[in-house]
Amino acid sequence: MRPVSLQTNLGIHVVWSGLHSTFSQYSSRLAWAYMLSGQGYKPHEASIAPD
């Protein structure tokens, strides 16, 4: 294995894991907001009392 390809693979792995963790954080927030909205909570109506 050449050092250049090893470096490139490592760089791709680091970038991919960074993107994956960012995406998983975003998707978990999105799922949490969706679950809350399913229970009648809407973030843009947080100041309004529920029915």
Secondary structure, DSSP 8 states (H G I E B T S, - for coil): --HHHHHHHHHHHHHHHHHHHHHHHHHHHHHHHHHHHHTT--GGGTTS---
